[in-house]
Amino acid sequence: MSNKIKIFVVNLFCIFLLFSILEMVSRSTSQVYQGNLFSWVNFFKEFRNAYPSEFNKELGWIPKKGLWFSNIFWNIDVTILEGGFRSNFPGRNYEIRSDRDQIVAVGDSFTFGGEVSDDQTWPAFLEKIIGMDVVNAGVSVYGIDQIYLRSKKILKEFKRPPKLMIVSFINDNIRRSELRVIYGKNKPFFEKDKSSEEFTLRDEHVFPMEGKQSRLQSILGFSYLFFRVLPRIQPKLFKSEEDIVVHNYGDKVACFLFKDLKKIAQEKNVKLLLLVQGNPAVDEEGDKMSVIIRCAVDNNIKILNLLPKLREIYKDNPALYKRMFVSHMLPIGNRFVAEEIRWFIQEQQLL
């Protein structure tokens, strides 16, 4: 064997050894990964399928009814009830025909409770704190458009309208409302009319369609290091090839929809609260978020913006931040959100 080949083999072995060490370190030190260090799964695929959903013509998808156990990532219990609502506690059910006073929480995975069990979401903590049923209607990967449609559907179908509807959103929900397809799945969206200031719902394209992985996700997804680290360094490389953008005015769509939702809520005698959440490590209060917040204030829509407080914790108390977040909120973070909501409800006399 020539010296060049020997050097090449040695270098290749050193690279493999270094990568293997980094892979094991990333797995063993991660708060997310709780499985076998040597588990051989495609993380992108498992992450996408962590919460089973089913097709819904009006909304794109909703959580699939049943008891699910998410083992690969978080070792948690997920209980989905009729209507795609998540249970807060074992044996607890929430019915659209209930005569009880209720609060309804609508949003994406930050409301649903990504990475935590049923009784560790902020709607569950809020229910314990205030002693009133809180219906968790959050759905992972929703845009503001879908959040609006689900809120509107709930207000229409509930026998007794909720006392309060809390609509939570993060920065990425704005981007998602600019898409026709996300992660390979069709979703409804709103498009601006050329001849007016109105926005029209486009949902004729919504039919069952399975999401696809990009080639990089298929090949490199077996590495937890690639799954968690590289998307932050080079997000474009790991973006789904199946996202289809239709416009870039998600902030204007959100403003229009929230004003309409306020009108519908008033007709039902339901108080409306907008809640701004997010992970301060990745969520900045960009221009579009500022437009939405300003729109809410100008239209007398109650809004609780938690991003400034969360950003302060992230900068001034890193140890607390790590206890509150992985990518979504951990139980201590969700309890924080519930407490902030409780104080805001009392201060604004929303109940």
ChimeraX attribute file (.defattr): number of C-alpha atoms within 10 A of each C-alpha:
attribute: neighborCount
match mode: 1-to-1
recipient: residues
	/A:1	5
	/A:2	7
	/A:3	8
	/A:4	9
	/A:5	10
	/A:6	11
	/A:7	11
	/A:8	12
	/A:9	12
	/A:10	12
	/A:11	12
	/A:12	12
	/A:13	12
	/A:14	12
	/A:15	12
	/A:16	12
	/A:17	12
	/A:18	11
	/A:19	14
	/A:20	14
	/A:21	12
	/A:22	14
	/A:23	17
	/A:24	16
	/A:25	14
	/A:26	19
	/A:27	21
	/A:28	15
	/A:29	10
	/A:30	13
	/A:31	16
	/A:32	17
	/A:33	17
	/A:34	15
	/A:35	14
	/A:36	10
	/A:37	14
	/A:38	9
	/A:39	10
	/A:40	11
	/A:41	13
	/A:42	17
	/A:43	22
	/A:44	22
	/A:45	16
	/A:46	15
	/A:47	13
	/A:48	15
	/A:49	11
	/A:50	20
	/A:51	17
	/A:52	16
	/A:53	17
	/A:54	13
	/A:55	18
	/A:56	14
	/A:57	17
	/A:58	17
	/A:59	21
	/A:60	22
	/A:61	24
	/A:62	23
	/A:63	24
	/A:64	20
	/A:65	18
	/A:66	14
	/A:67	13
	/A:68	15
	/A:69	15
	/A:70	20
	/A:71	14
	/A:72	18
	/A:73	16
	/A:74	18
	/A:75	16
	/A:76	17
	/A:77	17
	/A:78	26
	/A:79	23
	/A:80	24
	/A:81	18
	/A:82	15
	/A:83	15
	/A:84	20
	/A:85	24
	/A:86	32
	/A:87	27
	/A:88	28
	/A:89	14
	/A:90	10
	/A:91	7
	/A:92	11
	/A:93	16
	/A:94	19
	/A:95	14
	/A:96	17
	/A:97	11
	/A:98	14
	/A:99	12
	/A:100	15
	/A:101	13
	/A:102	19
	/A:103	23
	/A:104	22
	/A:105	25
	/A:106	29
	/A:107	30
	/A:108	25
	/A:109	20
	/A:110	25
	/A:111	26
	/A:112	26
	/A:113	27
	/A:114	25
	/A:115	26
	/A:116	21
	/A:117	23
	/A:118	24
	/A:119	20
	/A:120	22
	/A:121	30
	/A:122	31
	/A:123	33
	/A:124	24
	/A:125	23
	/A:126	24
	/A:127	20
	/A:128	15
	/A:129	13
	/A:130	12
	/A:131	9
	/A:132	13
	/A:133	21
	/A:134	26
	/A:135	24
	/A:136	27
	/A:137	26
	/A:138	29
	/A:139	27
	/A:140	19
	/A:141	19
	/A:142	26
	/A:143	29
	/A:144	31
	/A:145	26
	/A:146	26
	/A:147	26
	/A:148	21
	/A:149	19
	/A:150	21
	/A:151	23
	/A:152	15
	/A:153	13
	/A:154	19
	/A:155	22
	/A:156	15
	/A:157	11
	/A:158	14
	/A:159	14
	/A:160	16
	/A:161	24
	/A:162	25
	/A:163	18
	/A:164	21
	/A:165	24
	/A:166	25
	/A:167	25
	/A:168	25
	/A:169	25
	/A:170	23
	/A:171	21
	/A:172	16
	/A:173	23
	/A:174	24
	/A:175	18
	/A:176	23
	/A:177	30
	/A:178	24
	/A:179	22
	/A:180	23
	/A:181	23
	/A:182	21
	/A:183	18
	/A:184	17
	/A:185	20
	/A:186	26
	/A:187	29
	/A:188	22
	/A:189	27
	/A:190	25
	/A:191	17
	/A:192	15
	/A:193	10
	/A:194	8
	/A:195	6
	/A:196	7
	/A:197	10
	/A:198	12
	/A:199	16
	/A:200	12
	/A:201	12
	/A:202	13
	/A:203	17
	/A:204	10
	/A:205	13
	/A:206	21
	/A:207	16
	/A:208	15
	/A:209	13
	/A:210	11
	/A:211	18
	/A:212	16
	/A:213	20
	/A:214	17
	/A:215	13
	/A:216	13
	/A:217	21
	/A:218	14
	/A:219	11
	/A:220	16
	/A:221	23
	/A:222	17
	/A:223	22
	/A:224	24
	/A:225	19
	/A:226	19
	/A:227	18
	/A:228	18
	/A:229	12
	/A:230	14
	/A:231	14
	/A:232	13
	/A:233	9
	/A:234	10
	/A:235	11
	/A:236	11
	/A:237	15
	/A:238	20
	/A:239	15
	/A:240	19
	/A:241	16
	/A:242	17
	/A:243	17
	/A:244	17
	/A:245	14
	/A:246	14
	/A:247	15
	/A:248	13
	/A:249	16
	/A:250	25
	/A:251	24
	/A:252	17
	/A:253	23
	/A:254	26
	/A:255	19
	/A:256	17
	/A:257	19
	/A:258	22
	/A:259	16
	/A:260	14
	/A:261	20
	/A:262	20
	/A:263	14
	/A:264	17
	/A:265	22
	/A:266	12
	/A:267	10
	/A:268	15
	/A:269	13
	/A:270	19
	/A:271	18
	/A:272	23
	/A:273	22
	/A:274	21
	/A:275	22
	/A:276	19
	/A:277	22
	/A:278	24
	/A:279	21
	/A:280	21
	/A:281	13
	/A:282	10
	/A:283	14
	/A:284	15
	/A:285	17
	/A:286	9
	/A:287	10
	/A:288	17
	/A:289	21
	/A:290	12
	/A:291	15
	/A:292	20
	/A:293	22
	/A:294	15
	/A:295	19
	/A:296	20
	/A:297	11
	/A:298	9
	/A:299	12
	/A:300	11
	/A:301	19
	/A:302	20
	/A:303	19
	/A:304	18
	/A:305	17
	/A:306	17
	/A:307	19
	/A:308	14
	/A:309	10
	/A:310	21
	/A:311	20
	/A:312	13
	/A:313	17
	/A:314	19
	/A:315	11
	/A:316	11
	/A:317	11
	/A:318	12
	/A:319	10
	/A:320	13
	/A:321	23
	/A:322	16
	/A:323	14
	/A:324	22
	/A:325	22
	/A:326	16
	/A:327	18
	/A:328	18
	/A:329	29
	/A:330	24
	/A:331	21
	/A:332	18
	/A:333	22
	/A:334	25
	/A:335	21
	/A:336	19
	/A:337	21
	/A:338	22
	/A:339	17
	/A:340	15
	/A:341	20
	/A:342	16
	/A:343	11
	/A:344	16
	/A:345	16
	/A:346	10
	/A:347	9
	/A:348	9
	/A:349	8
	/A:350	16
	/A:351	9
